[in-house]
């Protein structure tokens, strides 16, 4: 979870602006209460105490902040009906003749003109108006006021302190903690500043029509704003609760906007006399706010977030087809805000509908008020134009912060679907075969959905068995379809329905006839001599081997039954041969193409010795000659005759020696 911390320091920088009233008295026929025996010539000497020189971006210099160019001074003794007014500009002294008595002194500085005769009630109710910050700092001076009750009894002097009507806000922010690298600050803005202010009483805006928003900027900022005393909220107990949800409606705050990993975020910072429950921005004070942004934690009510998502459109649609997208907008800690929706085309001239209502480009409509989320169906239509269509979608709040999404697609008049296939790689039972199915559409780069309707089992695409109703997604071009025939023989059919992303479809049929698998077996016999050493020489014995060769791997174990005739006799000088035969069965394993089996062995061989260069038989033995295959069969034969055997006998009658 992301964390957000705002550290706020408030320091009072403005010092009072003193103006000294030096008063001397002389006889005057002017009659006033309480004494009418004399009047006093009152001389005002006005100056400003020096202030620390502070230079910040967009702020007035210390000289300008302490500048006093003109003063309207009023002296009221309402009990005696005495009202005196003087205006001085460009000098720091003025004089009034006042009878002895008690007076309410009011002074307005830097207004720039003579306010004329006013009574005390007017001065207490009239408001200074400034509809922009530039009016507050106009002519490089700040309007100020002072008020004090004095009693004139003779030669005396009085001190009157003037204070500025505005407050000064100095704002700096940094991005720290986990937010570094994720948070991008886009703007900083002063929101809900008063556009008018009472001269002599504490002041706040009368209603929402008397507040203004300063222009947004970026980076550190210094603002001058009129007093806004919104009081305190006792229910707020922690800084994270000092938010729009609990703040008085017309409180002034600093709005910092940005994006956090693509999500719109807004930080609302409320200055005041403390960082928890005070919302007073008092005249003649400077508030320094050093703000550290650490994340976008929704549990911190000072942080509001907004996010707009849109499901992407397909790459292509038919010209007459709707392109739908589900919009989801969510916001946090800003439920009292009001959001509007608008769009503008970025490619083509598409028509856009929101929840079935057609919109006008760049024309905002109400979207969300008081809630935290909304889901809507957005529909993009071609506008009867082939080609690319794009829209930029925007949700905007009252202050102007906007979250956006982009959508694009192509609207086309589709070309017809074409389907073809190659021949099966094999057409016999017990054989795995394949063919290539080609599905194409001119200028189409998307996938096709293929639905299959086979007449028999055994078809598959990759690892997917193609039963009736099976659908697969394939790219445009060739798709290899496999068929495992097993023991089936006869006609087969594979129905295919291809559908593109526009919704158009084409049906096609692939046919083949599966024939029995004919296995050609070539069998033959051969004599084999087996020689080994014995005590009195070399003994030689004979055997008969049978070899079976298949023209293809056999699909299952094949049993070979045989009967072989041969001659057998003693190996001596005058050999005698007599006929003999042997029979039996051996199994050729599934998948093999060659198999050799010894079918007869004569163990009564003869013994020879080598004497010099002469080989002599020292012991006669039996010898086998002339083997000939006279009978052979292969089994099993499947019930449906899906396998046939072609048998060929190749007896060479030769010998080989082991």
C-alpha positions in Angstrom: 0.0 0.0 0.0 1.3 3.4 -0.9 1.8 6.0 1.8 1.3 9.7 1.6 2.7 12.2 4.1 2.3 16.0 4.1 4.6 17.9 6.4 3.4 21.5 6.9 5.2 24.2 8.8 3.3 27.5 9.4 5.4 30.5 10.3 4.2 34.1 10.8 6.4 36.3 8.8 4.4 39.5 8.3 5.3 42.2 10.9 2.9 45.0 11.8 3.1 48.2 9.8 3.3 51.0 12.3 2.0 54.5 11.6 2.6 57.1 14.4 0.1 59.8 15.2 1.8 62.9 16.7 -0.8 65.3 18.1 -0.3 68.9 19.4 -3.2 71.1 20.7 -4.1 74.8 20.3 -7.1 77.0 20.9 -9.9 76.6 18.2 -13.4 77.8 18.2 -14.6 74.3 17.0 -16.9 73.0 19.7 -16.9 69.2 20.4 -17.6 66.8 23.2 -16.4 66.4 25.9 -14.6 69.7 25.9 -15.6 72.7 23.7 -13.2 75.2 25.2 -10.3 74.3 22.8 -9.4 72.3 19.7 -6.2 70.5 18.8 -4.2 70.6 15.6 -3.5 66.9 15.1 -0.5 66.0 12.9 -0.1 62.5 11.6 3.4 61.3 10.9 3.3 58.0 8.9 6.1 55.6 8.2 6.8 51.9 7.9 9.1 49.8 10.1 11.7 47.9 8.1 10.9 44.2 7.2 13.2 41.3 6.5 14.1 41.2 2.8 12.7 38.0 1.3 13.1 37.2 -2.4 11.0 34.3 -3.8 9.6 33.5 -7.2 6.4 35.4 -8.0 6.5 37.3 -4.7 6.9 41.0 -4.1 10.2 42.1 -2.7 10.4 43.1 0.9 10.4 46.7 -0.2 7.1 46.3 -2.1 5.5 44.4 0.8 6.4 47.2 3.2 5.5 50.0 0.8 3.0 52.6 1.9 2.0 55.0 -0.9 -1.2 56.6 0.3 -3.5 56.6 3.3 -7.2 57.4 4.0 -7.6 58.3 7.7 -11.0 58.6 9.5 -11.6 59.9 13.0 -15.1 59.2 14.4 -16.7 60.6 17.5 -20.2 59.5 16.8 -21.6 60.6 20.2 -20.7 64.2 19.3 -21.4 63.7 15.6 -17.9 64.4 14.6 -16.4 62.8 11.5 -13.1 63.9 10.1 -11.4 62.4 7.0 -8.1 63.1 5.4 -6.2 61.6 2.5 -2.5 61.9 1.8 -0.5 60.5 -1.1 3.2 60.6 -1.7 4.2 62.0 1.7 4.3 60.8 5.3 2.6 63.6 7.2 -0.9 65.1 7.5 -2.8 67.2 10.0 -6.3 67.3 11.3 -8.0 69.7 13.7 -9.9 67.7 16.3 -11.7 68.9 19.4 -10.8 67.1 22.6 -12.6 63.9 23.1 -12.6 60.1 22.3 -12.2 58.9 18.8 -12.3 55.7 16.8 -9.4 56.0 14.3 -9.6 54.0 11.1 -6.9 54.0 8.4 -6.8 52.4 4.9 -3.5 52.3 3.2 -2.4 51.7 -0.5 -6.0 51.9 -1.9 -4.7 54.3 -4.5 -7.4 57.0 -4.3 -9.4 59.2 -2.0 -12.3 57.2 -0.6 -14.1 60.3 0.3 -16.3 61.0 3.3 -17.6 57.7 5.0 -19.3 56.9 8.2 -18.1 54.2 10.6 -20.8 51.7 9.6 -19.8 52.0 6.0 -16.2 51.3 6.7 -17.1 48.2 8.8 -19.3 46.7 6.0 -17.7 47.6 2.7 -15.4 45.0 1.1 -12.2 45.3 -0.8 -12.6 43.4 -4.1 -9.9 41.6 -6.0 -10.9 39.0 -8.6 -7.4 38.0 -9.4 -4.0 37.8 -7.6 -2.7 40.5 -9.9 -5.3 43.0 -8.5 -4.0 42.2 -4.9 -0.4 43.1 -5.9 -1.3 45.8 -8.4 1.1 48.7 -8.5 3.5 46.6 -6.3 1.8 47.4 -3.1 -0.6 45.6 -0.7 -3.7 47.2 0.8 -3.5 47.6 4.5 -5.7 48.8 7.4 -5.4 50.0 11.0 -7.8 50.8 13.7 -7.4 52.2 17.2 -9.4 54.0 19.9 -7.7 57.2 21.2 -8.6 60.0 23.5 -7.4 63.6 22.7 -6.8 65.5 25.9 -4.1 67.8 24.7 -0.7 67.5 23.2 -0.3 63.7 22.7 1.1 61.1 20.4 -0.4 57.8 19.3 0.9 54.7 17.5 -1.4 53.0 15.0 -0.3 49.7 13.5 -1.5 48.9 9.9 -1.8 45.3 8.8 -2.1 43.9 5.3 -5.5 42.5 4.2 -3.8 39.6 2.5 -2.0 36.5 3.6 1.1 35.2 2.0 1.5 31.5 1.1 4.9 30.1 0.2 4.7 26.5 -1.1 7.5 24.0 -2.0 7.1 20.3 -2.6 9.4 17.3 -3.0 8.8 13.7 -4.2 10.3 11.2 -1.8 10.1 7.7 -0.5 8.5 5.0 -2.7 7.0 7.7 -4.9 10.3 8.6 -6.4 10.3 7.3 -10.0 6.6 6.7 -9.9 5.0 10.1 -9.3 5.1 12.9 -11.8 3.8 16.3 -10.6 1.9 18.1 -13.3 0.6 21.2 -11.6 0.1 23.2 -8.4 -2.8 25.5 -7.9 -4.5 27.6 -5.2 -8.2 26.8 -5.0 -11.1 28.7 -3.5 -9.4 32.0 -2.6 -11.7 34.8 -1.6 -12.4 37.5 -4.2 -13.3 40.1 -1.6 -12.5 41.0 2.0 -13.9 43.2 4.8 -11.5 46.1 5.6 -11.8 46.1 9.4 -13.5 42.8 10.5 -12.4 39.2 10.2 -13.5 38.0 6.8 -14.5 35.0 4.7 -16.3 34.5 1.4 -20.0 35.2 1.5 -20.9 32.4 -0.9 -19.4 30.3 -3.7 -19.7 33.2 -6.1 -17.1 35.1 -4.1 -14.2 32.6 -4.5 -11.7 32.3 -7.3 -9.1 29.7 -8.4 -5.6 30.9 -9.2 -4.0 29.7 -12.5 -2.2 26.4 -12.3 1.6 26.5 -12.4 4.5 24.0 -11.8 7.2 24.1 -9.3 7.4 26.1 -6.1 5.0 28.9 -5.8 4.2 32.0 -3.7 0.6 33.3 -3.5 -1.0 36.5 -2.1 -4.6 35.9 -1.2 -7.3 37.8 0.8 -8.1 36.6 4.3 -10.3 33.5 4.6 -11.2 32.6 8.2 -13.2 29.4 8.1 -12.7 28.4 11.7 -11.9 25.0 13.2 -13.5 21.5 13.0 -13.2 19.8 16.3 -14.0 16.3 14.8 -10.7 16.3 12.9 -8.0 14.6 15.1 -5.2 13.8 12.7 -3.5 15.5 9.7 -4.7 12.8 7.3 -8.4 13.9 8.0 -7.8 17.5 7.0 -9.4 16.9 3.7 -12.2 18.0 1.3 -14.6 15.6 3.0 -14.4 17.4 6.3 -13.2 20.9 5.4 -15.6 23.8 5.4 -17.1 24.2 1.9 -15.3 27.5 1.0 -11.9 26.7 2.6 -8.8 27.6 0.6 -6.5 24.8 -0.3 -3.5 23.9 -2.5 -4.2 21.4 -5.2 -1.2 19.4 -6.5 -2.0 17.1 -9.5 0.0 14.5 -11.2 0.2 10.8 -12.2 1.3 7.9 -10.2 2.2 4.9 -12.4 -0.3 6.2 -15.0 -3.1 6.8 -12.5 -4.3 10.4 -11.9 -3.6 11.6 -8.4 -4.5 14.8 -6.6 -3.1 16.1 -3.3 -5.2 18.6 -1.4 -3.4 20.6 1.3 -5.2 22.9 3.6 -3.2 25.7 5.2 -4.2 27.0 8.7 -3.0 27.8 12.1 -2.2 24.1 12.6 -1.9 21.0 10.5 -5.1 19.3 11.9 -8.3 21.1 12.5 -7.7 24.8 11.8 -8.8 26.3 8.4 -8.1 30.0 9.1 -5.9 31.9 6.7 -5.5 35.2 8.5 -4.6 38.6 7.1 -1.0 39.8 7.5 0.4 36.3 8.1 2.7 34.2 5.9 2.3 30.5 5.7 5.2 28.4 4.6 4.3 24.9 3.4 7.0 22.3 2.7 5.2 19.3 1.3 6.7 15.9 0.8 4.7 13.6 -1.5 5.3 9.9 -0.7 2.6 8.0 -2.5 -1.1 7.6 -3.4 -2.5 6.0 -0.2 -6.3 6.1 -0.4 -6.6 5.9 3.4 -5.1 9.4 3.5 -8.1 11.7 2.9 -5.9 14.5 1.6 -5.0 12.3 -1.4 -7.6 11.8 -4.1 -7.1 9.6 -7.1 -8.9 9.1 -10.4 -8.4 6.4 -13.0 -10.1 5.6 -16.3 -9.7 2.3 -18.0 -11.2 1.1 -21.3 -11.2 -2.4 -22.8 -9.3 -2.3 -26.1 -11.0 -2.5 -29.4 -10.3 -5.3 -31.9 -7.9 -4.4 -34.7 -10.6 -4.6 -37.4 -14.4 -4.3 -37.7 -16.8 -4.4 -40.6 -17.9 -1.0 -41.8 -21.4 -1.6 -40.5 -20.3 -3.1 -37.2 -20.2 -1.5 -33.7 -16.9 -1.4 -31.9 -17.7 -1.7 -28.1 -15.5 -0.9 -25.1 -16.3 -1.0 -21.4 -15.2 2.1 -19.6 -14.5 2.0 -15.9 -13.9 5.2 -13.9 -12.9 5.1 -10.3 -12.0 7.9 -7.9 -11.1 8.1 -4.2 -11.5 10.8 -1.6 -13.3 13.1 -4.0 -16.9 11.9 -3.8 -18.2 15.5 -3.5 -16.7 16.4 -6.9 -18.5 16.4 -10.2 -17.0 14.8 -13.3 -17.8 15.3 -17.0 -17.1 13.1 -20.0 -16.0 14.2 -23.4 -14.2 12.9 -26.4 -12.4 14.1 -29.5 -11.5 12.2 -32.7 -7.9 11.4 -33.3 -8.3 9.5 -36.6 -11.1 9.4 -39.1 -14.6 10.7 -38.3 -16.0 8.1 -35.9 -19.4 8.4 -34.1 -19.3 7.8 -30.4 -22.1 6.6 -28.1 -22.0 6.5 -24.3 -24.6 4.1 -22.9 -26.5 4.4 -26.1 -26.6 8.2 -26.3 -24.7 9.7 -29.2 -22.2 12.4 -28.2 -20.9 15.5 -29.8 -17.1 15.8 -30.2 -15.4 18.0 -27.6 -18.8 18.7 -25.9 -18.7 17.7 -22.1 -21.6 15.9 -20.6 -22.3 15.1 -16.9 -20.7 11.8 -16.0 -20.4 11.2 -12.3 -21.5 13.3 -9.3 -20.9 12.3 -5.6 -20.0 8.7 -6.3 -16.7 6.7 -6.4 -17.0 4.7 -9.6 -18.9 4.3 -12.8 -19.0 1.7 -15.6 -20.4 2.6 -19.0 -20.6 1.1 -22.5 -18.8 3.1 -25.1 -19.6 2.4 -28.7 -17.5 3.5 -31.7 -19.0 3.5 -35.1 -17.3 4.0 -38.5 -19.2 7.0 -39.7 -19.4 5.1 -43.0 -15.7 5.6 -43.7 -13.3 2.9 -44.5 -9.9 3.1 -42.7 -8.6 3.9 -39.3 -10.7 5.4 -36.5 -9.4 6.8 -33.2 -10.8 8.6 -30.2 -9.4 10.3 -27.1 -11.6 9.8 -24.1 -11.5 12.3 -21.2 -13.1 12.4 -17.7 -12.6 15.9 -16.2 -13.3 17.2 -12.7 -14.5 20.7 -11.7 -11.0 22.0 -11.3 -10.0 20.8 -14.8 -7.9 17.7 -13.9 -8.4 15.2 -16.6 -7.8 11.5 -17.0 -7.6 10.1 -20.6 -7.7 6.9 -22.6 -7.1 6.3 -26.3 -8.9 3.8 -28.5 -8.3 3.0 -32.1 -9.4 0.4 -34.7 -10.0 -0.1 -38.4 -13.3 -0.2 -40.2 -13.2 -2.2 -43.4 -15.4 -3.7 -46.1 -14.3 -7.3 -45.7 -13.1 -9.5 -48.6 -14.5 -13.0 -49.0 -13.0 -15.9 -47.0 -11.2 -18.6 -49.1 -10.5 -22.2 -48.0 -8.4 -24.9 -49.6 -6.5 -28.0 -48.6 -3.7 -30.3 -49.7 -4.0 -34.0 -50.2 -3.7 -36.4 -47.3 -0.1 -37.5 -46.7 -1.5 -41.1 -46.5 -4.8 -42.8 -47.1 -4.5 -46.2 -45.4 -5.7 -47.7 -42.1 -3.4 -47.9 -39.1 -1.5 -44.8 -40.4 -1.1 -41.3 -39.1 -1.6 -38.8 -41.8 -2.0 -35.0 -42.2 -3.1 -32.3 -44.6 -2.8 -28.5 -44.7 -5.9 -26.4 -44.5 -5.4 -22.9 -45.8 -7.8 -20.2 -44.7 -7.3 -16.7 -46.1 -8.9 -13.3 -46.7 -7.3 -10.5 -48.6 -5.9 -7.7 -46.4 -6.9 -9.6 -43.3 -4.3 -10.0 -40.6 -6.4 -11.2 -37.7 -7.2 -14.8 -36.6 -10.0 -17.0 -37.8 -12.3 -19.2 -35.6 -12.6 -22.7 -37.1 -15.5 -24.9 -36.0 -15.3 -28.6 -37.0 -17.8 -31.3 -37.9 -16.0 -34.7 -38.5 -17.8 -37.8 -39.7 -15.4 -40.0 -37.7 -13.1 -39.6 -34.8 -9.3 -39.3 -35.1 -8.9 -35.7 -36.4 -6.8 -33.3 -34.3 -5.3 -29.8 -34.5 -2.0 -29.6 -32.5 -3.1 -31.3 -29.3 -6.8 -30.6 -29.6 -9.1 -33.5 -30.7 -11.6 -32.3 -33.2 -15.0 -33.6 -32.1 -18.2 -32.3 -33.5 -18.6 -28.6 -32.5 -15.0 -28.1 -31.5 -13.7 -24.6 -32.2 -10.1 -23.4 -32.4 -8.5 -20.1 -33.2 -5.9 -20.1 -36.0 -3.9 -17.3 -37.8 -4.6 -16.6 -41.4 -2.7 -19.0 -43.6 -2.0 -22.7 -43.2 -3.2 -24.9 -40.4 -2.0 -28.5 -40.3 -4.7 -31.0 -39.5 -3.8 -34.6 -38.4 -5.8 -37.8 -38.8 -5.1 -41.1 -37.0 -6.9 -43.7 -39.0 -6.4 -46.7 -36.7 -8.5 -49.6 -38.0 -11.1 -47.5 -39.8 -11.5 -48.1 -43.6 -13.9 -46.3 -45.8 -14.9 -42.7 -46.7 -14.2 -39.9 -44.2 -15.3 -36.3 -44.1 -14.3 -33.2 -42.1 -16.6 -30.2 -42.2 -15.0 -26.8 -41.5 -16.7 -23.5 -40.8 -14.3 -20.5 -40.8 -15.4 -17.2 -39.2 -13.4 -13.9 -39.3 -13.5 -11.0 -36.8 -16.1 -9.2 -38.9 -18.6 -12.0 -38.4 -18.6 -13.3 -41.9 -18.2 -17.1 -42.3 -17.5 -19.8 -44.9 -18.2 -23.6 -44.8 -15.9 -26.1 -46.4 -15.5 -29.9 -46.6 -12.5 -32.1 -46.8 -13.0 -35.7 -48.0 -10.9 -38.8 -48.2 -11.3 -42.6 -48.6 -9.2 -44.8 -46.2 -8.0 -48.1 -47.7 -6.8 -51.3 -45.9 -3.2 -51.3 -45.0 -1.3 -53.8 -47.1 1.8 -55.2 -45.4 4.3 -56.8 -47.8 6.3 -59.5 -45.9 9.4 -61.1 -47.5 10.5 -64.3 -45.7 13.5 -66.4 -46.4 15.8 -69.1 -44.8 19.5 -69.4 -44.7 22.0 -72.0 -43.4 24.4 -70.8 -40.7 27.6 -72.6 -39.6 28.5 -72.3 -35.9 32.2 -73.2 -35.1 34.0 -73.4 -31.8 37.1 -75.1 -30.4 36.9 -78.5 -28.6 39.6 -80.6 -27.1 40.5 -82.5 -30.2 39.9 -79.8 -32.8 37.2 -77.5 -34.2 33.6 -78.5 -34.0 31.2 -77.2 -36.6 27.4 -77.3 -36.3 24.6 -76.1 -38.5 21.4 -74.1 -38.0 18.6 -72.7 -40.1 17.5 -69.0 -39.6 14.4 -67.4 -41.0 14.3 -63.6 -41.7 11.1 -61.6 -42.1 11.3 -58.2 -43.8 8.3 -55.8 -43.9 8.0 -52.9 -46.4 6.6 -50.7 -43.5 6.6 -50.7 -39.7 4.0 -53.3 -38.7 1.1 -51.7 -36.7 0.9 -54.5 -34.2 2.6 -57.8 -33.3 2.3 -60.1 -36.3 2.5 -63.9 -35.8 4.4 -65.8 -38.5 3.7 -69.5 -38.9 6.1 -71.5 -41.0 7.0 -75.0 -42.3 10.5 -75.5 -43.7 11.9 -78.7 -45.4 15.7 -79.6 -45.6 18.1 -82.5 -46.0 20.2 -83.8 -43.2 23.1 -86.4 -43.3 26.5 -87.4 -41.9 29.4 -85.4 -43.1 31.7 -88.1 -44.3 33.5 -89.2 -47.5 30.3 -90.8 -48.8 27.5 -88.7 -47.2 24.0 -89.9 -46.9 21.2 -87.4 -46.9 17.6 -87.9 -46.0 14.7 -85.3 -45.9 13.6 -83.6 -42.7 11.3 -80.6 -41.8 10.7 -78.2 -39.0 7.6 -75.9 -38.3 6.6 -73.3 -35.7 5.5 -69.7 -35.0 7.4 -66.6 -34.1 6.2 -63.0 -33.4 7.4 -59.9 -35.3 7.1 -57.0 -32.8 4.9 -54.0 -33.5 6.8 -51.1 -35.1 9.6 -53.3 -36.6 10.5 -53.8 -40.2 13.1 -56.6 -39.9 13.1 -59.7 -37.7 15.3 -62.8 -37.7 14.6 -66.0 -35.8 16.6 -69.3 -35.6 14.1 -72.1 -36.4 16.3 -75.2 -36.4 19.7 -76.2 -34.8 21.7 -79.3 -35.4 24.0 -79.9 -32.4 25.7 -83.1 -33.7 28.4 -81.4 -35.8 31.7 -82.7 -37.0 35.3 -82.1 -35.7 38.2 -81.2 -37.9 41.9 -80.8 -37.3 44.5 -78.9 -39.4 47.6 -81.1 -40.0 50.1 -79.0 -41.8 48.2 -77.6 -44.7 45.6 -80.3 -44.7 42.2 -80.1 -43.0 41.1 -83.6 -41.8 37.8 -84.7 -40.4 38.6 -86.5 -37.2 35.0 -87.1 -36.2 31.9 -87.3 -38.4 28.7 -85.4 -37.6 25.3 -84.4 -39.0 25.1 -81.7 -41.6 21.9 -79.8 -42.8 21.5 -78.7 -46.4 18.9 -77.4 -48.9 16.3 -75.6 -46.6 13.2 -74.6 -48.4 10.1 -72.9 -47.1 7.0 -74.8 -48.1 4.3 -73.1 -46.0 3.9 -69.7 -44.3 1.0 -67.6 -42.9 0.7 -64.2 -41.1 -1.9 -63.3 -38.5 -4.0 -61.7 -37.1 -6.3 -60.3 -39.8 -8.6 -57.5 -38.3 -12.3 -58.3 -38.5 -12.9 -55.4 -40.9 -10.0 -56.4 -43.1 -8.2 -53.1 -42.4 -4.9 -55.0 -42.9 -3.9 -57.4 -45.7 -0.7 -59.3 -46.0 1.4 -59.9 -49.2 3.8 -62.8 -48.5 6.9 -63.5 -50.6 9.3 -66.4 -50.1 13.0 -65.8 -50.9 15.0 -68.8 -49.9 18.7 -68.4 -50.9 19.8 -71.7 -49.4 23.2 -70.1 -48.7 25.4 -70.4 -45.7 26.9 -67.9 -43.3 29.5 -68.7 -40.7 29.4 -67.4 -37.1 
